[in-house]
Amino acid sequence: MAERPIFVPASQGSSLVWKHDVAFTWHAGMSVKQAQKSIDSLHDAARQQLSVERVLEISSKSKDPLGVKLSAFNLMIHTIKYQQTFSVECAYQSAKVFEAGGPYKDLREKSSREAKLDPRLKSSGRLIKFQFFEVDWDLEPTTAFYDWLYINALHKQPELADYVLEHRAFSDIAFNPERSFNCQAYSAALYVALHDRNLLTASVLRDKDSYLAVLRGLRTQVVSPVCTAAPLQQATKEQTAFEFE
């Protein structure tokens, strides 16, 4: 048996996202086929334990082609002002500033895997902040910068955003909360929660301070309610005029 989180957006209340740790049968092995068996097992368990109709797996191992496209390795950011295109993963890794180096902006030109495995990210000392197009981001709230990148990239792709809004539960089979903080499945759930509360305004999407002010007004930590998820309703995407600069 293994345990992985299922993230459910909260459309009301003081919490934005509910995290449900779901026990399921793990299928050992490194192949995509084995990973997909584990995903099926996780989703079956989630449907039974949480009474959700379907769960969207967001990872490169997803059976759903759009779930693969929604992976941070594949979800792309296009900057209008600088005419650059790079993945959410490359944007995140390239924004890291360490005691002895960074940000390594050239990582935006690499593949997602190359950016994540760049040796400078391990040899430059302690991580002290993020810097993205000359805007500094603190390390707290812990996942705020990563989530902001993901939410903006998603919002600029209506087909993918609409598909995310059709779901009310998200998973990432590779995410292990004991080894990492950021999770693309959580970011997707946060996007739905902010949409449902009519908080995906142009200023929140564009401006760091406006975005962080919204998060401060609501609980940003992931919580696990004792009760199962309430009946989940479908949402539709609200358009805004945001453009990456």
PEMOPE-V627571 format. One line per field, one symbol per residue. ss: DSSP state (H for helix, E for strand, C for the rest). psi: psi as a letter, one per 30 degrees, with the letter a starting at -180 (. if undefined). A space follows every 10 residues. Layout:
ss->???
psi->???
//
This chain:
ss->CEEEEEEEEC CCCCECEEEE EEEECCCCCC CHHHHHHHHH HHHHHHHHHH CCCCCEECCC CCCCHHHHHC CCCCCEEEEC CCCEEEEHHH HHHHCEEECC ECCCHHHHHC CHHHHHCCCH HHHCCCEEEE EECCEEECCC CCCHHHHHHH HHHHHCCHHH HHHHHCCCCE ECCCCCCCCC CCCHHHHHHH HHHHHHCCCC CHHHHHCHHH HHHHHHHCEC CCECCCCCCC CCCCCCCCCC CCCCC
psi->llklkkkkkj flafkekkkj jkklkkjllf leeeeeeeee eeeeeeeeef hkelkjkjlf fkfkefeeff kfffkkkjke efhkklleee eeeffkkleg llkifffffl leeeeegkff ffggakkfal jjhgkkklfk kegeeeeeee eeeefgieee eeeefflgkk ljffkjfffl ekkfeeeeee eeeeefghgh leeeeekeee eeeeefflkf lkljlellkl kklklkkkkl gkkk.
//
